[in-house]
Amino acid sequence: MLVHHLKMAWKVLLRRKFFTALSLIGIGATLMSLLIAVALYDAAAGPHPPEKHPDRLLCSTLVTLDMGGGPMRMWPSQWLLSKTLAPVRAHAKVGIASTQPLPVVAYVRGHKLALNMKAADAGFWQVLNFRFREGGPYTAAQKGAGRPAVISAGTARAYFGVDHGLVGRTLVIDQKNYRVQGVVEDVPAVRFHAHADVWVPYDPGAVDLQVDNPFGTSEALVLVPTAAAIPAVQSTFKRALAALPMEPGATMDLHLQPFGESVTGRVLAQYNWTQDPGRLFRWLSGGAVALLLLLPAMNLVTMNVSRISERATEIGVRKAFGATAGSLAGQFLVETLLLTLLGGVVGLALATAVLHGLAGSYLAAYGRIEPNLVVFGWALLGSLVFGLLSGAYPAYRMARLPAIEALKNAQA
């Protein structure tokens, strides 16, 4: 019986090519958009190296300082973070690094090689799980000792021509000598907190290290032992911030936020008018998903009702020849399922093609972005449920009509 229904459904879909094409476009485009959006977010905030534990990773926010003349919002300095994180170190792993890699230049056989360099302390390597091909991270004791550096495998190949046997070799960047301490796997560019080509300790003369300077270009990464310990760590950090000496009437706001919210904050960094970029991101994402689902849903409802009305004659004739309401509803059910599944395949194929087309772009630099099959499964299930509600139920109502009544509706 199922095979018969499938054959009938396939013939019906081929006979109504315009309706079929329109439905496939609506379902496919919806699933494609959702898959691409989720894949991009997962590539940036999912549990992938170096941030393998995003559920218990905290990141510092912008610091807001108000001394009576209006608030100023900037990234905190390494000095400020070190002071406020001192009590936190007893309860969690703490790392501090520059928020954005600094563009630098190296020369290879007379050719310019543009690189991105990130300043990071020794704790940075304890918080994040980099994959070392050889060597290892620098330690706090090596600060200023011959400028140790960790480089990516891509940088090693571009500068040395190989990505192994490089520990102890010299790398010249902006006319400064760095000693290769370790070589790590390339970090995708969308991993905003970890990505760079070269990682080095803070320069002892950096502005970020100046005493009593709250503003700089740094951020803190805090890995707590368990997700349940996050509130306690945040409270400890808040008390340490409140204990800092301040001028009368001055206020300072700085806190630790979940890793996922920090990623959305980076995405919406240009919107400085919002105090909560994570909340803005959730509103925008929710609105976009609702719009993506609503438009095709309304389209499918209209087409399903129209399709069932057009087939009133078929329903009346088949009932006149003994077809039961259950068999007729089952036929429409199979047609809806087949159409939705085909739309899902189209959506998955389109999403995969678009994501592979991003290869080589900034978003996919040093990594591949793949569609999330779990999200695809849930999205497809949602499409199936909606398709059944919008198509199968009206068909069942029509199938229950007496043959004469169905034929009258067709003539009308």
HUCOR-V556212 format. One record per residue. N is the residue number from 1. RES is the residue in three letters. PSI is psi in whole degrees, 0 to 359 (* if undefined). OMEGA is omega in degrees with one decimal (* if undefined). D_LAST is the distance of its C-alpha to the last C-alpha in whole Angstrom. Layout:
# HUCOR-V556212
[[N/RES/PSI/OMEGA/D_LAST] [N/RES/PSI/OMEGA/D_LAST]]
This chain:
# HUCOR-V556212
[[1/MET/317/-179.4/32] [2/LEU/319/178.9/32] [3/VAL/320/178.1/33] [4/HIS/315/178.5/31] [5/HIS/320/179.4/28] [6/LEU/317/178.2/30] [7/LYS/316/178.5/30] [8/MET/317/-179.5/26] [9/ALA/317/179.6/26] [10/TRP/318/179.7/28] [11/LYS/321/179.3/26] [12/VAL/318/-180.0/23] [13/LEU/322/178.4/25] [14/LEU/328/-178.6/26] [15/ARG/327/-179.6/23] [16/ARG/68/-172.0/21] [17/LYS/320/-177.6/25] [18/PHE/313/178.6/23] [19/PHE/316/-179.6/22] [20/THR/313/-178.5/25] [21/ALA/318/-179.0/27] [22/LEU/319/179.5/26] [23/SER/317/179.4/26] [24/LEU/320/178.7/30] [25/ILE/316/-179.3/31] [26/GLY/311/-179.5/30] [27/ILE/314/-177.9/31] [28/GLY/317/-178.8/34] [29/ALA/322/178.8/35] [30/THR/309/-179.1/35] [31/LEU/322/179.0/37] [32/MET/313/-178.4/39] [33/SER/316/179.8/40] [34/LEU/317/-178.3/41] [35/LEU/318/-179.9/43] [36/ILE/315/-179.0/45] [37/ALA/315/-179.0/46] [38/VAL/322/179.4/47] [39/ALA/319/178.7/49] [40/LEU/318/179.5/51] [41/TYR/319/179.7/51] [42/ASP/322/178.1/53] [43/ALA/330/-178.0/55] [44/ALA/326/-171.6/56] [45/ALA/3/-179.5/56] [46/GLY/173/-179.5/56] [47/PRO/72/179.5/59] [48/HIS/150/177.3/60] [49/PRO/144/4.3/64] [50/PRO/346/-179.5/66] [51/GLU/81/-175.2/64] [52/LYS/346/-177.3/63] [53/HIS/64/-177.6/63] [54/PRO/338/-178.7/61] [55/ASP/342/178.3/60] [56/ARG/28/177.0/64] [57/LEU/127/179.1/65] [58/LEU/149/179.6/65] [59/CYS/145/-180.0/66] [60/SER/154/179.9/67] [61/THR/184/169.6/66] [62/LEU/150/177.1/67] [63/VAL/134/178.5/70] [64/THR/121/-178.9/69] [65/LEU/125/178.8/73] [66/ASP/114/-179.6/73] [67/MET/22/177.9/77] [68/GLY/346/-179.9/76] [69/GLY/15/-177.5/75] [70/GLY/149/-176.8/71] [71/PRO/144/173.2/70] [72/MET/130/-177.8/70] [73/ARG/121/178.9/68] [74/MET/174/174.3/69] [75/TRP/147/179.2/70] [76/PRO/164/177.3/73] [77/SER/163/176.4/76] [78/GLN/324/179.6/78] [79/TRP/313/-179.3/80] [80/LEU/316/-179.7/78] [81/LEU/320/179.0/76] [82/SER/319/-179.9/79] [83/LYS/312/-174.7/80] [84/THR/338/-178.4/77] [85/LEU/354/-178.1/77] [86/ALA/312/178.6/80] [87/PRO/336/-177.2/79] [88/VAL/331/-175.3/76] [89/ARG/337/178.7/78] [90/ALA/344/-175.4/79] [91/HIS/348/-175.7/76] [92/ALA/164/174.0/74] [93/LYS/137/-174.0/74] [94/VAL/133/174.4/74] [95/GLY/149/178.6/74] [96/ILE/135/-178.9/74] [97/ALA/165/175.7/73] [98/SER/146/-176.7/72] [99/THR/324/-178.6/69] [100/GLN/137/175.1/68] [101/PRO/143/-179.7/70] [102/LEU/128/177.5/73] [103/PRO/128/178.8/72] [104/VAL/172/-175.8/76] [105/VAL/137/170.7/77] [106/ALA/162/-179.8/79] [107/TYR/130/179.6/81] [108/VAL/111/-178.7/81] [109/ARG/44/176.7/83] [110/GLY/358/-179.8/83] [111/HIS/138/-178.4/79] [112/LYS/133/177.8/77] [113/LEU/109/179.6/75] [114/ALA/130/-178.7/73] [115/LEU/164/174.2/73] [116/ASN/125/-176.8/71] [117/MET/131/178.8/74] [118/LYS/130/172.7/73] [119/ALA/133/-178.4/76] [120/ALA/145/177.7/76] [121/ASP/179/-176.9/78] [122/ALA/329/179.9/79] [123/GLY/335/178.8/77] [124/PHE/321/-177.3/74] [125/TRP/342/177.0/75] [126/GLN/331/-178.8/75] [127/VAL/317/-175.8/72] [128/LEU/150/-176.8/70] [129/ASN/78/175.4/69] [130/PHE/148/176.7/70] [131/ARG/107/-179.1/71] [132/PHE/126/173.4/74] [133/ARG/325/174.9/75] [134/GLU/163/-178.4/79] [135/GLY/207/-179.0/81] [136/GLY/184/-178.7/80] [137/PRO/160/173.0/79] [138/TYR/161/-178.1/82] [139/THR/172/-179.9/84] [140/ALA/330/-178.4/85] [141/ALA/342/-177.9/88] [142/GLN/1/-177.8/87] [143/LYS/119/178.3/86] [144/GLY/2/-179.1/88] [145/ALA/83/177.4/90] [146/GLY/19/177.7/90] [147/ARG/74/175.1/86] [148/PRO/154/-179.5/84] [149/ALA/144/169.7/81] [150/VAL/133/-177.2/78] [151/ILE/157/177.7/76] [152/SER/160/179.4/72] [153/ALA/323/178.4/72] [154/GLY/320/177.0/71] [155/THR/320/179.1/73] [156/ALA/316/-180.0/76] [157/ARG/320/-178.1/75] [158/ALA/324/-175.1/74] [159/TYR/315/-175.2/78] [160/PHE/343/-178.0/80] [161/GLY/350/177.4/78] [162/VAL/166/179.5/78] [163/ASP/26/177.7/76] [164/HIS/162/-179.1/79] [165/GLY/34/-172.4/83] [166/LEU/353/-178.6/83] [167/VAL/127/-178.2/84] [168/GLY/347/178.7/87] [169/ARG/160/-177.2/86] [170/THR/135/177.6/86] [171/LEU/126/-177.8/83] [172/VAL/117/-179.7/84] [173/ILE/127/-178.3/81] [174/ASP/44/176.7/82] [175/GLN/22/174.6/86] [176/LYS/141/-179.6/86] [177/ASN/132/176.1/87] [178/TYR/141/178.9/85] [179/ARG/125/-178.1/85] [180/VAL/119/179.6/83] [181/GLN/328/-179.4/82] [182/GLY/162/178.2/79] [183/VAL/126/-177.9/76] [184/VAL/161/174.3/73] [185/GLU/149/178.1/69] [186/ASP/141/179.2/67] [187/VAL/125/179.7/65] [188/PRO/145/-177.2/62] [189/ALA/335/-179.1/62] [190/VAL/353/172.6/59] [191/ARG/79/-167.0/61] [192/PHE/324/-174.2/62] [193/HIS/338/-173.0/65] [194/ALA/337/-170.3/67] [195/HIS/137/171.8/66] [196/ALA/173/172.6/69] [197/ASP/329/-179.2/71] [198/VAL/136/177.0/75] [199/TRP/130/-177.8/75] [200/VAL/160/175.0/79] [201/PRO/161/175.6/81] [202/TYR/138/173.5/81] [203/ASP/130/-178.5/84] [204/PRO/334/-179.1/86] [205/GLY/11/-177.3/86] [206/ALA/146/179.0/83] [207/VAL/328/-178.8/82] [208/ASP/336/-176.5/79] [209/LEU/359/-177.7/82] [210/GLN/134/-178.5/84] [211/VAL/141/177.6/85] [212/ASP/18/176.0/84] [213/ASN/105/-175.9/81] [214/PRO/337/-175.1/78] [215/PHE/144/178.6/75] [216/GLY/218/-178.3/75] [217/THR/34/-172.5/73] [218/SER/165/174.0/72] [219/GLU/156/178.5/70] [220/ALA/143/173.6/71] [221/LEU/121/-175.3/69] [222/VAL/120/178.5/70] [223/LEU/109/-178.3/69] [224/VAL/156/-177.1/69] [225/PRO/319/179.3/70] [226/THR/158/179.0/67] [227/ALA/331/-179.7/64] [228/ALA/339/-177.8/65] [229/ALA/357/-176.9/68] [230/ILE/310/-179.6/66] [231/PRO/321/-179.1/66] [232/ALA/319/178.6/70] [233/VAL/318/178.3/71] [234/GLN/321/178.4/69] [235/SER/320/177.5/71] [236/THR/318/178.8/74] [237/PHE/319/-179.0/73] [238/LYS/320/178.8/72] [239/ARG/323/178.9/76] [240/ALA/323/177.9/78] [241/LEU/318/-179.1/76] [242/ALA/336/-178.2/77] [243/ALA/351/179.4/80] [244/LEU/138/178.1/81] [245/PRO/132/-178.5/83] [246/MET/155/174.7/82] [247/GLU/152/-179.6/83] [248/PRO/131/178.6/82] [249/GLY/352/-178.8/79] [250/ALA/145/177.1/78] [251/THR/148/179.2/75] [252/MET/135/179.8/73] [253/ASP/126/179.0/70] [254/LEU/132/179.8/69] [255/HIS/172/177.8/68] [256/LEU/130/-178.7/67] [257/GLN/157/178.0/63] [258/PRO/153/-176.6/61] [259/PHE/317/-178.8/61] [260/GLY/320/179.4/57] [261/GLU/327/178.8/57] [262/SER/327/177.8/60] [263/VAL/315/178.6/58] [264/THR/326/176.6/55] [265/GLY/323/177.3/58] [266/ARG/320/-179.5/59] [267/VAL/323/-177.8/56] [268/LEU/26/-175.9/55] [269/ALA/333/-178.0/59] [270/GLN/343/-178.8/58] [271/TYR/72/-177.0/57] [272/ASN/351/-178.9/60] [273/TRP/346/178.8/59] [274/THR/136/177.9/57] [275/GLN/344/-176.7/59] [276/ASP/80/-179.0/57] [277/PRO/331/178.0/56] [278/GLY/318/178.6/54] [279/ARG/319/177.5/52] [280/LEU/318/179.6/51] [281/PHE/318/179.8/50] [282/ARG/319/177.9/48] [283/TRP/314/179.9/46] [284/LEU/318/-179.8/45] [285/SER/315/179.4/45] [286/GLY/318/178.5/42] [287/GLY/319/-179.8/41] [288/ALA/317/179.2/40] [289/VAL/317/179.4/39] [290/ALA/318/179.9/36] [291/LEU/319/179.5/35] [292/LEU/322/-178.6/35] [293/LEU/327/-174.8/33] [294/LEU/314/-176.2/31] [295/LEU/309/176.8/29] [296/PRO/328/-179.6/28] [297/ALA/312/178.8/27] [298/MET/322/179.4/25] [299/ASN/316/-178.8/24] [300/LEU/323/178.2/23] [301/VAL/312/-179.4/21] [302/THR/314/-177.4/19] [303/MET/323/179.9/19] [304/ASN/317/177.9/18] [305/VAL/316/178.6/15] [306/SER/319/-178.5/14] [307/ARG/318/-178.0/15] [308/ILE/321/178.9/14] [309/SER/320/179.8/10] [310/GLU/334/-176.0/11] [311/ARG/18/179.0/12] [312/ALA/321/179.0/10] [313/THR/314/179.1/11] [314/GLU/318/-179.4/14] [315/ILE/315/-179.9/14] [316/GLY/317/-178.7/13] [317/VAL/316/-178.3/16] [318/ARG/324/176.6/18] [319/LYS/326/177.9/18] [320/ALA/332/178.9/18] [321/PHE/13/171.1/22] [322/GLY/3/179.5/23] [323/ALA/136/-179.3/22] [324/THR/162/178.2/23] [325/ALA/323/179.8/21] [326/GLY/317/-179.3/25] [327/SER/321/178.6/25] [328/LEU/316/178.3/21] [329/ALA/322/177.6/22] [330/GLY/322/178.2/25] [331/GLN/313/178.7/24] [332/PHE/326/178.2/22] [333/LEU/313/179.7/25] [334/VAL/320/178.8/27] [335/GLU/317/179.9/25] [336/THR/316/179.3/25] [337/LEU/315/-179.0/29] [338/LEU/317/-179.2/30] [339/LEU/317/-179.1/28] [340/THR/319/178.7/30] [341/LEU/318/177.1/33] [342/LEU/320/176.4/33] [343/GLY/323/176.9/32] [344/GLY/318/177.7/35] [345/VAL/319/178.2/38] [346/VAL/315/180.0/37] [347/GLY/317/179.4/38] [348/LEU/318/179.4/41] [349/ALA/317/179.4/42] [350/LEU/317/179.9/41] [351/ALA/317/179.1/43] [352/THR/318/179.9/46] [353/ALA/318/-179.7/46] [354/VAL/316/-179.0/46] [355/LEU/322/175.6/49] [356/HIS/330/177.1/51] [357/GLY/340/177.4/51] [358/LEU/351/-178.9/52] [359/ALA/131/-179.2/56] [360/GLY/345/177.4/59] [361/SER/174/-178.8/57] [362/TYR/318/-176.7/59] [363/LEU/326/-176.9/56] [364/ALA/14/-179.6/57] [365/ALA/133/178.6/61] [366/TYR/22/178.5/63] [367/GLY/166/178.1/60] [368/ARG/142/178.0/56] [369/ILE/120/-176.7/53] [370/GLU/150/176.8/51] [371/PRO/144/-179.9/47] [372/ASN/112/-175.3/48] [373/LEU/333/177.1/46] [374/VAL/314/177.5/46] [375/VAL/320/178.1/44] [376/PHE/317/-179.8/42] [377/GLY/316/179.4/41] [378/TRP/320/179.1/40] [379/ALA/319/178.8/38] [380/LEU/320/177.3/36] [381/LEU/318/177.2/36] [382/GLY/320/177.9/34] [383/SER/321/179.0/32] [384/LEU/315/179.9/31] [385/VAL/314/-179.9/31] [386/PHE/319/179.6/28] [387/GLY/321/178.4/26] [388/LEU/317/-179.2/26] [389/LEU/322/-175.1/25] [390/SER/338/-176.7/23] [391/GLY/313/-173.9/21] [392/ALA/320/-178.8/22] [393/TYR/312/175.4/21] [394/PRO/325/179.0/18] [395/ALA/321/178.3/18] [396/TYR/320/177.0/20] [397/ARG/316/179.6/17] [398/MET/322/-177.7/14] [399/ALA/335/-179.0/17] [400/ARG/349/179.1/18] [401/LEU/145/172.5/15] [402/PRO/155/-176.1/15] [403/ALA/316/-177.7/14] [404/ILE/320/-179.7/12] [405/GLU/319/179.1/11] [406/ALA/320/179.1/10] [407/LEU/325/177.1/9] [408/LYS/318/178.9/6] [409/ASN/324/178.9/5] [410/ALA/318/-178.5/5] [411/GLN/326/179.9/4] [412/ALA/*/*/0]]
